[in-house]
Amino acid sequence: MNPNKFFSELKRRNIYKVALTYAIVAWLLAQMAGLAADSFYAPEWVMKMIIVVLIIGFPIAIIFAWAFEMSPQGMIRATSEASRENLYSKKKKKPLNSNLFIGVLALIIIGQFAYNKYSNDASVDSEKVQKSIAVLPFINDSSNEDNLYFCNGIMEGILDHLSKIPELKVVSRTSVEQYRENKPSLKKIAEELGVQYLVEGSVQRIEDQVVIFAQLIYAEDDEHLWSQRYDEDVTELFAVQADVTESIAEKLEMIISPMLKERIENVPTRNTLAYDFYLRGNEYRYKANIRIQENDTWAQLLDKAQLSYELALEKDSLFAEAYVGKAFVELERNKNLKLGEKNYLALVFLNANKAININPDLYMGYYARGLYYLYTDNIEFAKKDYEKLLELAPNIKYELELQLYGYLTQYLDFIQSIKIIKEMEKNARSDDDFLNLYNNYASLYRKLDDPDMEAYYYNKLTKLTDKPNMSIWWLYFRTQKFEKAISYVLENYPKNNQTRNILIANTYENKGESNKAFEYYKKWYDQVEEEGINNDLSNRDFHRYGQILILYGKKEKGMKLIQKQVKINEKLIQLGQGDVGLIYDLVGIYSFLGQNEKAYFWMEKFDQDNGWLKFAGLNSFVQFDTQFDNIRSEKQFKNWVSRGEKQLEKIRKEVRDYLSSEEALN
């Protein structure tokens, strides 16, 4: 076929015009269909089906244009005798100027595109601010100060509903808690939180009657946009919380779909006593903070929270939120688990699943179960629950969805982890937010074995809290700054207890001062014998004392302690407790004993479990860890350490490349 003749024929038969006209009309139809679908909350498949039909219609239109043409007599075949006499053929007058028609359509599209771009560019900054809100701590107007838990529960219920609205950015309770006692002007609060709208309120409870006042304020000029006083029975609390949420959304001109409206107006329990116990449990759990409390205080608060949730479930066994509360109590306990204690993760899964089965739209159930999957290495299941969490609460504050995804990505993907942490940094407002942020940064750089950046964030952390942080000792220790490590322990752990003595003993042992190491190991062991094990380290360092004893000629006692540690480690690994540091120590134990084959076996297990990345900083420590002195020159040991170095260097390069990229700099 002659190409020139073929393209001439395409032009003669108006194929180009038909194709262009079809594309423009199809685009306009798709735009109108999209608007209609949004207005009527049509499911996604409707829009997809319309697009598929429009795509299928294109080749059909081209085929018809090739085969037929318009004439005064109607449609005729393009190859017929009538086509040669067609009055509408090329260079003859057409019934409609198609060029003008196509031009008008093109101008409409260009005009709409320009308008959208201009209006979007002009409003993007205001949109981000106008649709951000903070719910300030409600005032407890009850004569009984103990009703504060009830007041906080009402506030959190409203905050929880607002976080479900896709167009709205909601600041968390932890960020606004700082304004409970010390309250500057509303304008200053809004500036500090990065929002334009604030919600204030108060709650007064007299037996079964509750008076709730809520108001929406435009902080820039202290304009009160909406307010309402509710004088209701406690049985109407959920209706009040829903009404406040919907009234705020209406005032801010945000659409609440029928499905979202149903979720907001859902009544979790009809039993007011169950709800009361649930709110008490939330308050106890909120107050439990291991970073700033003694272990006993923290544990007692969690016990009270658990009891409150159980009492709530006694009153209403189908109260899904109470099961979620129990799941989070168990999660908190497990995060601060001592080796050898009960593993609480199974209870997390059990309670989260019960909550989800009762209410599949309860986003906190997916958050709790997602963390369970994360901690048990079921990463794909964790991601699915994270995605469901975002679907149900798309704009909830970072300590929920970003923290969950931050854990996920830090566990597997360092680049994504940095992106998440940077997002956390944008949203950080309160001291508690910054404690989380700096801990995340320090943890990231600890995993990368980057001591300089890790130290930078620890310095920031210590300005916010004076609570001892064992990770700081670990930083000094693994970078062989032994004097600083010892000084840190002496200053921050002043009590003569197991933690203080085992840390100093470890440091002196690897500093090469075996006499000092023996002295502190003996102090530690005597305390363990008298008090029992009362901290994590005391359950994992018997072998190190045993090795020192063997060096001092006390082989029998030393071997007993080493065998004791082997049994502990193997049991904990079998139970799924602890970390890859237990495997690392089994490599060290068998290396010290000269049982190289067993050491190599556990080296392989360590590699399979991605140990060099999971237990941050071991790559530095292994270079001088005394328990490996017997095999330090062995090829298998050198290869093992080299694999860790290469793995870390690969990750470090990826991070360096990303941090210098345009995406990261912007």
MITORPA-566968 format. One record per residue: x, y, z of N, C-alpha, C, O in turn; residue in one letter. Coordinates in steps of 0.2 Angstrom, whole numbers, plus 5000, padded with zeros to 4 digits. Each point is the difference from the previous one (the first is absolute). Layout:
! residues N
XYZXYZXYZXYZA ...
! end
This chain:
! residues 666
500449945000499650065000500450065000500550015004M 499350044992500450065000499850055006499450015001N 501150005003499950045006499750074999499550025003P 500750014992499750074998499349994998499650045002N 500249914994499349994998499649995006499450025001K 500949935004499649985006499850065004499550015003F 501050044999499950055004499650064997499650035003F 500449974990499650044996499349985001499550045001S 500449894999499349975001499750025007499450015000E 501149985005499850025006499750075001499550015003L 500950034994499850085000499350014996499650035002K 500349934992499450014996499449985004499550034999R 500649915005499449975003499950045007499649975004R 500850084998499950045006500249965006499750015006N 500749944993500249965006500350045006499949995006I 500650054992500350045005499550055004500150005006Y 499450034990499650045004499549965004499850025006K 500049924992499649965004500349975006499850015006V 500949984993500449975006500050065005500049995006A 500250074992500150065005499350025003500050015006L 499549994990499350015003499849955005499850025005T 500349924993499849955005500450005007499750005005Y 501050024994500450005006499850065005499950005006A 499950064990499850065004499349985003499950025006I 499649964990499449985003500049955006499750015005V 500749944994500149955005500350035006499749985006A 500750064994500350045006499550045003500049995006W 499650044991499550045003499549965003499750015006L 500149934991499549965003500349975006499649995005L 501049994995500349975006500050055006499949985006A 500350094992499950055006499450015003499950005006Q 499550004989499450005003499749945004499750015005M 500649934993499849945003500350005007499849985005A 500950054995500350005007499750045005499949985006G 499850084991499750055005499349965002499850015006L 499949964990499449975002500149945005499649995005A 500949974994500249955004500150025007499849975005A 500650094995500250035007499450025004499949995006D 499650044990499450035003499649955003499750015005S 500249934991499649955003500349945003499749955002F 501050065000500449955004500049944996499949945004Y 500150064990500049934996500649965002500650035001A 499449914999500649955001500550014994499850024995P 500849965007500650014995499849974993500350024995E 499449925005499949964994499650044995500149984994W 499550065008499650044995500450044996499950004994V 500550045009500550044996500549964995500150024995M 500149935008500449954996499749984994500349994995K 499049995006499649974994499950054995500149994994M 499850075008499950064995500650014996500050014994I 500649995009500650014997500249944995500250014994I 499649935008500149944996499650014993500249984995V 499150045006499650004995500250064995500049994994V 500350065008500250064996500749974996500050024994L 500449945009500649984997499849954994500250004995I 499349955007499849964995499650034994500149984994I 499650085007499750034995500450044995499850014994G 500950005008500450044996500149964993499950024995F 500449915005500149974994499449994996500050004994P 499449995009499450004997499850064996499850004994I 500350065009499950064996500550014994499850024995A 500849965006500550004994499849954995500050024994I 499749925007499849964995499450024996500050004994I 499650035010499450034997500250064995499750014995F 500850035008500250064996500449984993499950034995A 500449915006500449974994499449984995500150004994W 499449965008499649974996499450044997499749994995A 500150075009499450044998500250075000500550025003F 499150024993500050075001499350034999499649974998E 500450095004499350045000499950024993500550034996M 498849975002499850034993499350035001499749995005S 500150054990499350035001499549945001499550015003P 500649934994499649955001500149965007499649955001Q 500950075003500149965006500749975000500450024996G 499749925007500649965001500149964993499549974998M 501050044999500249964994500749975001500450025004I 499749924993500749975000500550044997499850034994R 500849985008500550044998500249984993500450044996A 499549895002500349984994499449994994500249974995T 499250055007499549994995500050064995500450055000S 499249944994499950044995499750075003500350054997E 499349955008499750065002500550045003499950075001A 500649905002500650045003500350054996500250055002S 499949934991500350044995499650074999500350054998R 499049945002499650064999499850045006499650045000E 500749945006499850025007500150085000500650024999N 498950025002500150075001500450025006500250065000L 499849905005500450025006500749975000500450015005Y 499849974989500749975000500550065000499850065001S 500949934999500550055001499950054995499949994994K 500350075008500050074997499250024998500050054997K 499549915006499450034999499750015006500249985006K 499250064994499750035007499849945004499649964997K 500550055009499849955005499450035004499950065000K 499649895002499550035004500250035007499650045003P 500949944999500350035007500750004999500449964997L 499950105005500750015000500349975005500150025006N 500249924993500349955005500650035003500249995006S 500250054990500650035003499850055005500450005005N 499150044994499850055005499749965006500250025006L 499549924993499749965006500649975004500050015006F 500549974991500649975003500350055004500349995006I 499850074991500450065003499650025006500350015005G 499049994995499750035006500149955006500150025005V 499849914993500149955005500750005003500150005006L 500450024990500750005002500150065005500350005005A 499450064993500050065004499749995007500250025005L 499249944995499749985007500549965004500050025006I 500349934991500549965004500550045003500250005006I 500150044989500650055003499850055005500450015005I 499050024994499850045005499849975007500250035005G 499549914995499949965006500749995003500050005006Q 500549974990500649985003500350065003500350005006F 499750064991500350065002499750035007500350025005A 499049974995499750025006500149965006500150035005Y 499949904994500149965005500750015003500250005006N 500350014989500750015003500150065003500350005006K 499450054992500050075003499750005007500350025005Y 499149954995499650005006500349955005500050025006S 500349924992500349965005500750035003500149995006N 500350044989500650035002499950055005500350015005D 499150034994499950065005499749985006500150035005A 499649914995499749985007500349945003499849985006S 500850004992500349945003500250015007499949965004V 500450104997500250015007499550015005500049985005D 499550064992499450015005499649935001499849995006S 500249974989499649945001500449965006499649975004E 501050034996500449965005499950025007499949975005K 500050104995499950035007499350005002499849985005V 499750034990499350015002499749935002499550005004Q 500849954994499749935002500549975005500149944999K 500150095005500449975006499750035006499850065001S 500249905004499650015006500349975006500349955000I 499750085006500249975007499450015004499750055001A 500249895003499550005005500450015007500349965002V 499650105001500350025006499749965006499449985000L 501050005005499849975006499350035003500050065001P 499549905000499450035002500050015008500449975003F 499350084999500050025007499549965004499449994998I 500849985007499649965005499650055005500350035004N 499149984994499650055004499649965006499650035004D 500549914996499749965006500350025006500650015001S 499049985005500350025006500549955003500450015004S 499549934993500549945002500550004995500049994994N 500750025008500550004996500249934997500350004995E 499449955008500149934997499749994994500149954996D 499450105002499749994994500450024994499850014994N 500850015007500550024994500049954995500050014994L 500049925008500149954995499450004995500149994994Y 499350035009499450004996500050064995499849994994F 500450065009500150064995500549994995499950024994C 500749955007500549984995499749954995500150004994N 499549965009499749954995499550034995500049984994G 499650075008499650034995500450044995499850004994I 500750035008500550044996500349954995500050024994M 500249925008500349964996499549964995500249994994E 499250015008499549974995499950054994499949974995G 500150095007499950054994500650004996500050004994I 500650005009500650004996500149944996500250004994L 499649945009500049944996499550004994500249984994D 499250055006499650014995500350054994499949984994H 500350075009500350054995500649974996500150024994L 500349945009500549974996499849954995500449984996S 499050005003499749964995499950044994499949974995K 500050095005499850044994500650014996500550035002I 499549954992500650004995500350074999500650004999P 499050055001500250074998500450035006500250064999E 499849915007500150045006500749975003500049945001L 500450105001500649995003499950015008499850065002K 500349895002499850015007500649995004500449955000V 499750095005500650005004499849955006499550015003V 501049955000499949955005499950035007500150065001S 499649905003500050025007500650015003500150055004R 500449914995500750025003500350074998500350035004T 499549994990500350064998499650065004500350055001S 499149945000499650065003500049995008499850055003V 500449905000500049995007500450055003499950025006E 500650014991500450055003499650075002500350045004Q 499249974993499650065001499449995005499650045001Y 500449905002499549995006500150055005499550035002R 501149985001500150055005500350064998499850065002E 500749944993500350064998499750024993500249974995N 499450075005499650024994500150074997499850055003K 500749964992500150064997499350024996499549975001P 500650094995499450024996499949944995500449964998S 498950045000499849954995500450014993500249954997L 500050115001500450024994500749965001500249974995K 500150045011500649975001500049935000500449964997K 499150015006499949925000500049984993500349954998I 499250084998499949984993500750014996500149954996A 500350105005500650014996500549945002500349974996E 499750015011500549955002499849934998500449964998E 498950035001499849944998499949994992499949954997L 500250115000499950004992499349994998499949974995G 499650065009499349994998499750074999500350055003V 499149954994499650065000499450005004499750055003Q 500049894998499449995004500249975007500449955000Y 499250075005500149975007499349985002499550044999L 500449915005499449985003500150005008500549975002V 499150075001500050005008499449975002499550004997E 500549985010499449985003500149995007500550015003G 498949975000500049985007499549955001499549994996S 500649975010499549955002499850005007500550015004V 498949994998499850005006499549945001499549994997Q 500749975008499649945001499750005007500350015005R 499049984996499749995006499649945000499550004997I 500849955006499749935000499949984992500549994997E 498950005001499849974993499950064995499849994995D 500350075007499950064996500650034998500550015004Q 499650014990500650034997499950064996499650004996V 500750055006500050064996500750014996500550015003V 499449994991500650014996500050064995499550014997I 501050035004500050064995500649994996500649995002F 499350034991500649994995499950064996499550034998A 501150004999500050054996500650004995500549985002Q 499450044992500550004995500250074999499650054999L 501149965001500250074999500550014995500549954999I 499550104997500550024995500550045004499950065001Y 500749915000500550035005500350064998500250045004A 499849984989500450064998499750065003500350045002E 499049964998499750065003499549995005499650045002D 500549905001499649975006499250014998499650015005D 500349974989499350004998499649935002500349954998E 499250065005499649945002499549984995499550034998H 500749914998499649994994499449955002499550004996L 500549975009499549955002500049995008500649995002W 498950005001500049985007499349965001499550024997S 500549945008499449965002500149985007500549985002Q 498950025002500049985007499549945000499550004997R 500749945005499649945001499949985007500550005004Y 498950004998499849985007499649934999499450004998D 501049955003499749934998500149955006500450015004E 499349934995500149945004500649974997500250014994D 500249955011500649974997499949954995500549984996V 498950005003499849954995500150044993500049964995T 500050105005500050044993500750024998500150044996E 500449945008500750034999500249994993500450044997L 499549905000500349984993499650044995500350024995F 499150005006499650044996500350075000500150044995A 500149985011500350075001500750014996500150044996V 500349915005500750004997499950004992500450034997Q 499149935001499950004993499750064997500250034995A 499450005009499750074998500550055000500150044995D 500449965010500550055000500549994993500150054997V 500049895002500549994994499650024994500450034996T 499049955003499750024993499950075000500050034994E 499850015011499950075000500750034998500050054996S 500549935007500750034998500149994993500350044996I 499649905001500149984993499650054996500250024995A 499249995007499550044996500350074999500050034995E 500249995011500250075001500650014995500150064997K 500449895003500650014996499949974993500550004996L 498849995002499949984993500349944998500350004994E 499749955010500349944998499449945000499550005004M 500649964991499449954998500249945004500549975001I 498950015003500049945003499649954996499450015000I 500949944998499649954996499649965004500149995006S 499449984991499549965004500349945004499949995006P 500749984991500349955003500450025006500049975006M 500350094994500450035005499550035006500249995005L 499250034993499550035004499849945005499950005006K 500049944990499849945004500549985005499849985006E 500950024992500549995005500050055006500249985006R 499850084992500050055006499449995005500150015006I 499349984991499449995004499949935003499649995004E 500949974995500049935003500050005008500450045003N 499249935000500049995007500449945003499749954999V 500950065004500449945002499749965005500149945000P 499550095005499749965005499450045003500050065000T 499549905002499450035002500050005008499650035003R 500949945000500150005007500450065002500650004999N 499150055005500450065002500549985005500650035000T 499349925004500549985005500649974997500650015002L 499349954992500649974997500450064997500649995000A 499150064997500350054997500450045005500650024999Y 499149995007500450035005500649975002500650035001D 499449905000500649965002500550014994500650005001F 499250004993500450004994500450075000500650004999Y 499150055003500350075000500550005006500550034999L 499449945006500449995006500749964997500550025002R 499349934995500649964997500450044996500750005000G 499050044995500450044996500550055003500550014998N 499250025008500450055003500649975004500550035000E 499449915003500549965003500649994995500650015001Y 499149964993500549984995500450064997500650004999R 499050065000500450064998500550025005500550034998Y 499449975008500450025005500749955001500550035002K 499449914996500649955001500550024994499949994994A 500750035009500550024995500749985003500250035005N 500049914992500649975003500650055000500549995003I 499550064992500650044999500150055006500650025001R 498949995002500050055006499849985006500050045005I 499949894996499749975006500449955003500449964996Q 499650025010500349945003499649944997499450014999E 500949945001499749944997499449985004499549984997N 500550025010499449995004499450044999499549984999D 500750095000499450044999499749994993499450004999T 501049994996499849984993499649945000499550004997W 500749955006499749935001499350015003499549974998A 500550075007499450015004499450034996499449985000Q 500850074996499650044996499749954995499450004998L 501049964999499849954995499549955003499549984997L 500650005009499649955003499350035001499549974999D 500550105003499450035001499650014994499449994999K 501050024995499750014994499649934998499550004997A 500949955003499849934999499349985004499549984997Q 500550045009499549985004499450044998499449985000L 500750094998499450044998499749974993499450005000S 501049984996499849974994499649945001499549984997Y 500749985007499749935002499350025003499549964999E 500550095005499350015003499550034995499449995000L 500950054995499650024995499749944996499450004998A 501049955001499849944996499549965004499649964997L 500550045009499549975005499350024999499549975000E 500550104999499350034999499850004992499449994999K 501050004997499950004993500549964996500550024998D 499449915001500549964997500150014993500549974997S 499150074999500150024993500250074999500050034995L 500450005011500250074999500749994997500549995004F 499650024990500649994996500650055002500549975001A 499350095001500550055002500449975006500650015001E 499049965004500349975006500549954998500649995004A 499349974991500549944998500650044997500649975001Y 499350084996500650044997500450025006500650005000V 499150035005500350035006500549945003500550025002G 499249924999500449955002500549984996500649985002K 499350024991500649984996500650055001500649984999A 499250095002500650055000500349995007500650025001F 499149965004500349995007500549944999500650015002V 499249944994500549944999500550024996500649985001E 499350064994500650034996500550045004500649994999L 499150055005500550045004500449965005500650015001E 499149945002500349955004500649964996500549995002R 499349994992500549964996500650044997500549985000N 499350094999500650044998500550015005500650014999K 499249985007500550015006500149935004500050005006N 499949954990500149935002500749995003500550014997L 499549955009500649985002500149934998499549965000K 501150024998500149934997499849955005500250015006L 499449944992499849955004499350015003499749955003G 500150114996499350015002499549974995500249984994E 499250035007499449974996500050054994500150065000K 499849914994500050034994499350034999499549954999N 500450115000499350035000499750004993499450025000Y 501049974995499850014993499449964998499550034997L 500449915006499449964998499450035002499550004997A 500550045009499450035003499950064996499450024999L 501150014998499950064996499649984994499450034998V 500849924998499649974995499349985001499550014997F 500449955009499449985002499550065001499450004997L 500850055006499550055002499950054994499550024999N 501049994997499950044994499649964995499550044997A 500549905002499649964996499350005002499550014996N 500449995011499350005002499750074999499450004998K 501050055002499750074999499850014993499550024998A 500949954997499950014993499449964998499650024996I 500349925007499549954998499350045002499549994997N 500550045009499450045002499950064996499450014998I 501150035001499950064996500650004994500550035002N 499449954992500550004995500250074998500550014997P 499250045005500150074999500450045005500150065000D 500149905005500450035006500750004998500449955001L 499950114997500750014998500549985005500549974998Y 499450045008500549995005500149925001500549985002M 499049984996500149935000500549984996500449955001G 499650084993500549984994500750035003500549974998Y 499550095005500650025002500449955005500649995000Y 499049995005500249955005500249944997500649975001A 499050004994500249944997500650014995500449955000R 499650104997500650024996500750005004500549974997G 499550055009500650005004500149935002500649985000L 498949985001500149935002500449964994500549975001Y 499250044993500349974994500750034999500549964998Y 499750105004500650034999500549975005500649974998L 499250025008500549975005500149934999500549975003Y 499050004993500149924999500349994993499949944998T 500350114999500349994993499649994995500249974995D 499150045006499549994994499950064997499550045000N 501049984996500150074997499450024995499750055000I 500149904996499550014995499350015003499750044998E 500249925007499450015004500050075003499450035001F 501149995002500150065003499850064995499750055002A 500649944992499950054995499250014998499850054999K 499949895001499350004998499650045006499550034998K 500749955008499650045005500150075001499650045001D 501049984997500250074999499650034995499750065001Y 500249914993499650034995499350015002499750054998E 500149905005499350005003499950065005499550035000K 501049985004500050055005499950074996499650045002L 500849974993500050064996499450014997499750064999L 500049894998499350004997499550035005499650044998E 500449935008499550025005500150075003499550035002L 501149984999500250075004500650034996500650005002A 499250034992500650024995500450065003500650004997P 499250045008500450055002500150005007500150065003N 499949885000500250005007500750025001500449994996I 499750035010500750035002500549954999499949945001K 500850084998500549954998500249955005500249954998Y 499650065009500249955005499749944999500149945003E 499350064992499749944999500249974993500449955000L 499450074995500249974993500750014998500349964998E 500050105004500750014998500449965004500649984998L 499250015009500549965004500049934998500549975000Q 498950014998499949934998500449994994500449954999L 499550094996500450004994500750015001500549974996Y 499750085008500750015002500349945003500649984998G 499149985006500349945002500149954994500549975000Y 499050024996500049964994500650014996500449964998L 499750115000500550024995500750005004500549984996T 499550045010500649995003500349935001500649995000Q 498949975000500249935001500349974993500449955000Y 499350084994500249974994500350054995500449984996L 499450085004500150054995500350065003499650045003D 501049984997500350055004499850074996499950055003F 500049954990499950064997499250025002499950065001I 499749894998499350025002500050025008499650045001Q 500849935003500050025007500250075001499750045004S 500849994992500250075000499450044998499950055003I 499749934992499550044998499450015005499850055001K 500149895002499550005005500250045006499650045003I 501049964999500350035006500050084999499850045004I 500349984989500050074999499350025000499950065002K 499649904996499350025001499850015007499650045002E 500749925002499950005007500250075003499750035004M 500949994993500350065003499650064998500050055004E 499749954990499550054998499550015005499750065001K 500049885002499450015004500250005007499550015004N 501149984998500250005007499850075004500250054997A 499449955008499950065004500150005007500450045003R 499549905001500150005007500749975001500349974996S 499950035011500649975002499949934999500549964998D 499050015003499949934999500149984992500349954999D 499450094997500149994993500850004998500249964996D 500150095007500850014998500449945004500549984997F 499249995008500449945003499949954995500549964999L 498950034999499949944995500450014994500449964997N 499650115000500450014994500849995001500349974996L 500050065009500749995001500249925002500549984998Y 499049995005500249935001500049964994500449964998N 499150064997500049974994500650014995500349964997N 499950115004500650014996500649975003500449974996Y 499750035010500549965003500049934999500649974998A 498850005002500049934998500249984993500349954999S 499550104997500249994993500750004999500349954996L 500050105007500850004999500349955004500649984998Y 499150005007500349945004500049944995500549965000R 499050034996499949944996500650014994500249954998K 499950115000500550014995500750005003500550014996L 499649985010500650015004500450064998500650004999D 499050065002500350064999500050045006499550035002D 501049965002500150035007499950085000499750025005P 500650014990499950085001499350024999499850045004D 499849944992499350024999499649975006499650045002M 500649905000499649985006500150045006499650025004E 501150004997500150045006499750074999499850035005A 500150004989499750064999499350005003499850055003Y 499849904995499349995002500049985008499550025003Y 500949955000500049995007500150065004499750015005Y 500850044992500050065003499450045000499850035005N 499849974990499450035000499549975005499650035003K 500449904997499649965004500150025008499550015004L 501150004998500250015007499850075002499950015006T 500050044989499750065002499350005002499750055003K 499949904995499349995001499949965006499550015003L 500949944999499949965005500749985004500549994996T 499450005010500649985004500049925002500449985004D 499149994993500049935001500549964997500250014994K 500249945010500549974997499949964993499449975000P 501050034996499949964993500649964999500550024999N 499349915002500649954999500350004993500649984999M 499050054996500350004993500650055000500449994996S 499650065008500650045000500649975003500550014997I 499449955008500549965003500349954994500650004999W 498949974997500249954995500450044994500449974997W 499450095002500450044995500750015002500549994996L 499650045011500750015002500449935000500650004998Y 499049955004500449935001500249974993500649985000F 498950024995500249974994500550044996500349974995R 499850105007500550044996500650005004500550044999T 499649925006500649995005500250065003500550015002Q 499050035000500150065004499849985007499550025003K 500949935000499849975006500050045006499649995004F 500850064997500050055006499350045000499750015005E 500150014989499450034999499449965002499550025003K 500649914995499449965001500049985008499450005002A 501150005001500049995007499850065004499649995005I 500650074993499850065003499250014999499750025005S 500049964989499350014999499649955005499550025003Y 500849924998499649955004500050035007499550005004V 501150024999500150035007499650065001499750005005L 500250044990499650065001499249994999499650035004E 500249924992499349994999499749945003499450005000N 501049965003499849945004500350005006500549965002Y 499450095003500350015006499949945005500449995004P 499049974996499949955004500549944999500149984994K 500149995011500449945000499649944998499849965005N 500050034989499549954998500349964994500550014998N 499149945000500249954995500250044993500549984997Q 499050075001500250034994500650045000500449994995T 499850055010500650035001500649965000500550014996R 499549935007500649965001500149964994500649994998N 498949994998500149964994500250044995500449984996I 499450085003500250054995500850025001500450004995L 499850015011500750025002500449934998500650014998I 499249935004500349945000500249994992500549984998A 498950034998500149994993500550054997500549984996N 499550085006500550054998500749985001500450004996T 499749995011500749985002500349944996500649994999Y 498949965000500249944997500350014993500549984998E 499150064998500350014993500550065000500350014995N 499850025011500550055000500749975001500550035000K 499449915002500649965002500350005007500549975002G 499050055002500250015007499649945004499550015003E 500749934997499749945002499950005008499549985002S 501050055001499950015008499450045002499649985004N 500350084992499450045002499449964997499550015004K 500549964990499449964998499849955005499449995001A 501149975001499849955005499750035006499549975003F 500850095000499750035006499250024999499649985004E 500350054990499350024999499549944998499450005002Y 500949954994499649944999499849965006499449985001Y 501150025004499849975007499550045003499549975003K 500550094998499550045003499349994997499549995003K 500550014990499449994996499749935002499449995001W 501149964999499749935001499849995007499549965001Y 500850075004499849995006499350035001499549985004D 500450084993499350035000499549964997499449995002Q 500749984992499649954997499849945004499449985001V 501149995003499949955004499550025006499649965002E 500550105000499650025006499350034998499549985003E 500550054991499350044999499649964994499450014999E 501049954997499749974994500150054995500250065001G 499749924992500150044995499550064999499449995001I 500850074999499550065000500150054994499750055000N 500749934995500150044994500249954994500249955001N 499750084993500149964994500849985000500149944998D 500350105003500749985000500249945004500449964998L 499350045008500249945005499849934997500249955003S 499450054992499849944997500449984994499849954997N 500750095001500449984994500750015001500450004995R 499950005011500750015001500349955004500650025003D 499149934999500349955004500649974997500549995003F 499550004990500649974997500650055000500649975000H 499350095000500650055001500349995006500750015001R 498949995005500349995006500449935000500549995003Y 499249964994500349935000500650004996500549975002G 499650074993500650014996500650035004500549985000Q 499350075004500550035005500249955005500650005002I 498949965001500249955005500549954997500449985004L 499550004990500449954997500750034999500549965001I 499550104997500750035000500450015006500650005000L 499050005006500350005007500149935003500149995006Y 499849964989500149935003499449975003500149945002G 499350094998499449975003499649974995499450024998K 500849934999499749974994499349975001499650014996K 500449955009499349975002499550055001499449994997E 500750065007499450055001499950044993499450014999K 501250004998499950044994499649964994499650034997G 500549915003499749954995499250005002499650004995M 500350005011499349995002499650074998499449994998K 500950065003499750074998499950004992499550034998L 501049954999500050004992499449954998499650024996I 500349925007499549964998499350025002499549994996Q 500550055009499450035002499750054995499550014998K 501050035000499950054994499749974994499650024997Q 500849925001499849974994499349975000499650014996V 500249975010499349975001499550065000499450004997K 500850065006499550065000499950024993499450014997I 501250004999499950024993499649964995499650024997N 500649915004499649964995499349995002499650004996E 500250015010499350005002499650064998499550004997K 500950065004499750064997499950014993499550024997L 501049954999499950004993499549954998499650024995I 500349935008499449954999499450035001499549994996Q 500450055009499450035002499850074996499550025001L 501050004995499950064996500150065004499850054998G 500649955008500150065004500750024998500449974997Q 499750095006500750034999500250024993499550034997G 501149975001500250034994500649964997500249955003D 500150074991500549974997500750005004500449974999V 499650085006500650005005500149935003500549995002G 498949985000500149935003500449954995500449965003L 499450054991500449954995500750025000500449964999I 499750115000500750025000500449985006500649985000Y 499150025006500349975006500249935000500549975003D 499049994994500249934999500649994995500449955001L 499650094994500650004996500750015004500549975000V 499450085005500650025004500149955005500649985001G 498949985002500149955005500449944997500549985003I 499350004991500349944997500750024997500449965000Y 499750104998500650034998500549995006500649985000S 499250055006500450005006500249935002500649985002F 498949974997500149935002500449964995500249955002L 500050084992500349974995499649954996500349964997G 499150045004499549964996499850034994499450034999Q 501149974996499950054994499449984996499750044997N 500249895002499449984996499350035002499650024997E 500449985010499350025003500050084999499550034999K 501150005002500050074999499850024992499750054999A 500649914997499850014993499349994998499750044996Y 500049915008499349994999499650065002499550024996F 500650015010499750065002500150064996499650055000W 501049954997500250064995499550004995499750054998M 500149894999499649994994499350035002499650034997E 500249945010499350025002500050085001499550034998K 501050005004500050075001500050044993499650055000F 500749924995499950034994499350004997499750044997D 500049905004499449984997499550055003499550024997Q 500650005010499550045003500250084999499850045004D 500749974991500250074999500250045006499950065001N 500549905003500350035006500450065000499950045005G 500549974990500450065000499650075000500250055002W 499249944995499650065000499550005005499850065003L 500049885000499450005005500350025007499750045004K 500949944997500350025007500650054998500549994999F 499250085002500550054997500650015004500049995007A 500650014990500650025003500449945001500650005002G 499249944997500449945001500649994995500549975002L 499450064993500650004995500650045003500649984998N 499350075006500550035003500349965006500650005001S 498949985003500249965006500449944998500549985004F 499349984991500349944999500850004998500349965001V 499950104997500750024999500449995006500649984999Q 499250035007500449995006499749965005500349995006F 499149984993499649965005500549945002500249964996D 500050045011500549955002499849924999500449964999T 498950035001499949934999500149974993500049944999Q 500250104996500249984994500749994999500349994994F 500150035011500850004999500249934997500550004997D 499249945005500349944998499949994993500449964997N 499150074999499949984993500150064996499850004994I 500550065009500050064996500449994994499950044995R 500649925004500449994994499749954996500349994994S 499249975007499749954996499650034994499750065001E 500449914994499750024993499250015001499750054998K 500049905005499250015001499850065004499550034998Q 500949985007499950065004500150074996499550045000F 501049964997500250064996499450014994499850064999K 500049894998499550004995499350025003499750044997N 500249945009499450025004499950075001499650044999W 501049995004500050075001500050044994499750055000V 500749934995500050034993499350014997499850054997S 499849895004499350014997499650055003499650044997R 500549975010499750055004500250074997499650055000G 501049964999500350064998499750024993499950064999E 500149894997499850024993499250025000499850044996K 499949925008499350015001499850075002499650044997Q 500849985008499950075003500250054995499750064999L 500949934998500250054995499650014994499950064998E 499849895000499550004995499450055002499850044996K 499949955010499550045002500250075001499650054999I 501049965004500350075001500050044994499850064999R 500449904995500150044994499350024997499950054998K 499649905003499450024998499750065003499750044997E 500449965010499850065004500350064998499750064999V 501049945000500450064998499750034993499950064999R 500049894996499850024994499350035000499850054997D 499849925008499350035000500050075003499750054998Y 500749965008500050065003500350064996499950065001L 500549924994500350054996499650014993500150044996S 499349925004499650014994499550065001499950035005S 499949994989499550065000499449995004499750045003E 500049894997499449995003500150015008499650035003E 501049955000500150015007500250075001499750025006A 500650024990500250075002499450044999500050055003L 499549934993499450045000499549985005499450035001N 
! end
